[in-house]
Amino acid sequence: MTDREGVMEQGLDGVAPLRRAPRPGRGLAERGTPVEQAALAPALPSSGRRRPVAAGPARRLWLLAWTLAAGLTALLVLAPVAALGIEALQGSGGLWPHLLAYVLPPALRDTALLLAGVGLVVVAVGTGAAWLVAAYDFPGRRLLDWALLLPLAVPTYIAAYAYLDLLHPVGPVQSAIRALLGYARPRDLILPDLRSLPGCILLLGFVLYPYVYLPTRALFLMQSATLVEAGRSLGAGPAAVFLRVALPLARPAIALGASLALLEALNDIGAAEFLGVRTLTVSIYDTWVNRSDLPGAAGLALVMLAACLGLIAVERRARRGRGYAGAAQRPRRMSRTPLSGPAALAALALGLVPVALGFLAPASYLAVEASRRLHRAGLSGAILSESVNTLVYAALATAVATTLGLVVAAGPRLLGGRWREALLRCATFGYAIPGAILAIGLLPPLAALDGALDGASRALTGAPLAAMGLGTGAALVYAYAVRFLAVTAGSSEAGLARVPRSLGDAARILGRGPVGALARVHLPLTWPALLGGALLVFVDCVKELPATLILRPLNVETLATHLYGEAARGTYEDGAVAALLIVAVGLLPVALLLRVSTPKASPEA
C-alpha cells in the first residue's frame, strides 16, 4: 500500500494540468492577506522553476537540518535491506544445501504460478468491471460503481479465514449442495478443495482486483468521446472498440494496478499458509521460526526482494512511452450506452459477482459467526486488550510515518535540489518491501543495538539494560513506519504540489523561512492530503500480518495475530470477532476512495 490513491494518480497523469493565473477579486485574493496579495503582485514573474533564495546563516542551518533528517529517514528505510545482505553472506551452515534443494525451488514455482494466476484474474476482473460501469448505463450502475471497491476492506488472510469455514466439507455451502442433490455424507460428493494453488489464485484475485479497477475506471472516464465515436464510425462494434481503442489506452493504468495487486499477493502470508501454498513469504517465515535459521531466511528474503523489484521494473516498462496528453480544451466525455431488459439484468448480475465473492460472502460469514460468539460468551477481555494494542501501535506508527513523510516530501518542494528528490525516493522504497522481508531485515540491527546498549550499560553502571529494540513495541512501530512511509510521503508530495509556488515565494519575501512557509502557508492548504495519507497508513498498520507476527513483543497479541492463531488452531468462530473488527476498520479508506474516485470533470460519473 505509495499512497494507493497517490500512486495511481501519479501513474495516470500524462500531462501536468495548466495553471490559470489568479484573477483579482476572486478566490483566495478576496481575503486580502499579505501573503496572497504578494502572490498576485506583478513583481513576481511567473515561472515553473524553483527560484533560488539568498543564502544566509539561517537558511544554511535549515538546509543542514532538513538534509540530515531526510538522510536519516532514508537510512532507516535502507538499513533492513543492507542487513539482509550482510546476514545472508554469513552463510547458513549445513542448511543451505537443504534450502537450495528442497525449499527454494518449490517456493519459487508456487510463487511464480500464484503471481501469474492472480495477475490474470485481477486484470480480467478489474478491467472488465471498470469498462462495465464506465461504458454502459443500467439500473443499479451507481450502486455497483462504488460497491466494486468494497473488497479493499477485506485483507486476504481474512478472506481465506472465512472461506475455509464456508467451503469446508461440513460447512454451509457444501452441506447445502449435498442436500439439494440428495447426498447424505460428505464423502458421497467430493467437491474441489479450496486448499490448493487454484483456490488461492481465485481467492486473492477476487479480493485484490480493486487495485486494477480503480485506476482503470478513472482512465476510461477521462477518455474523450471522439476516440470511441471514431472507432464506431469506422465500423467497429462494442467488443472491437473496447479491445482496439479503450484497452490500449488503459494499459498504463492496468499495469500500475496489477503491479500493486501482485505486491500485495507477495506480501501475503496468512492466506497462502491457510490454503497450503508454499510461497516465498511462507518459506521465509517457516525458515526463521521453525528452523531458527536467520541467515537462511535472509537469503530467501533477498530472492523475494529481487522478485518485488522485478515486478516494479516490469510495471515501469509497461508504462514506458505511454503517457497520453489531452487537448487544450476540456474534451467531451464518453457517453454511456443505455441497457434495458435482460441485458441490463445480465450486466448488473455480472458486476455483482466480484462484489459477492470478494466482500459480501466473507463479511456476511464474519457477521454471523461474530454474533454467535457474542451471544454465547460475550465480548472477551482478550479482544478488548488486543484492540487497544492494535490501535496504539497503529496510531504511533501513523504519527511517525506522517511526520517523516512530510519531512522528506517538503525538502524538494521548499529547498529544491535533485539530490533531495533522490532522498525522497529512497525514503519511499519501503513500500516495495513486503512485511516479512522488512521484519527479517530488522532483526540483526535491532539485536546489535540491544547488545551495544547493554554493553554500555554494564560498563557504566554494572547493571544490564532491558531490551530497547528487539522484542519491544518500538520495533513494531519502526517496521510499520518504514513499510508505509511511502503512503504519507506520496500524500504529502501530492498535496504540496497543488500549492502554487508563488505563495511560498511570497512568504519568503515577507520574511518567513522554510519552516515558517511550511507552517503558515503549505500545511493549511495540504492538510486534507496529509489526513488522507495518515488514514490509509493507520488502516494498513491494523491489517499488517507478516511484520506483526515476527516483531510483536512477547506475550502481546493484536487483532491480526489473534486471528492468525485461531485459524491455525481451527477455531474459526472464536476469531470471527477480531476479523470483523479489522474489516470494519478497513471500510474507512474505502469511504475515502469513494469521495475521490470519480473525476470531477466527468458529469456522467
Secondary structure, DSSP 8 states (H G I E B T S, - for coil): ---HHHHHHHHH--S--------TTSGGGGG--HHHHHHH-TTS---SS-------HHHHHHHHHHHHHHHHHHHHHHHHHHHHHHHHHT--TTHHHHIIIIIHHHHHHHHHHHHHHHHHHHHHHHHHHHHHHHHEE-TTHHHHHHHTTGGGGS-HHHHHHHHHHHTSTTSHHHHHHHHHHT--SGGGS----SSSHHHHHHHHHHHHTHHHHHHHHHHHHHSBHHHHHHHHHTT--HHHHIIIIIHHHTHHHHHHHHHHHHHHHHH--HHHHHTT---HHHHHHHHHHTT--HHHHHHHHHHHHHHHHHHHHHHHHHTTT------SS---B---EE--THHHHHHHHHHHHHHIIIIIHHHHHHHHHHHHHHHHH---HHHHHHHHHHHHHHHHHHHHHHHHHHHHHHHHHHH--HHHHHHHHHHTGGGGS-HHHHHHHHHHHHHHHHHHHHHHHHHHHSS----SSTTSHHHHHHHHHHHHHHHHHHHHHHHHHTS-HHHHHHHHHTT--HHHHIIIIIHHHHHHHHHHHHHHHHHHHHH--HHHHHHS-TT---HHHHHHHHHHHT-HHHHHHHHHHHHHHHHHHHHHHHHHSS-TT-TT-
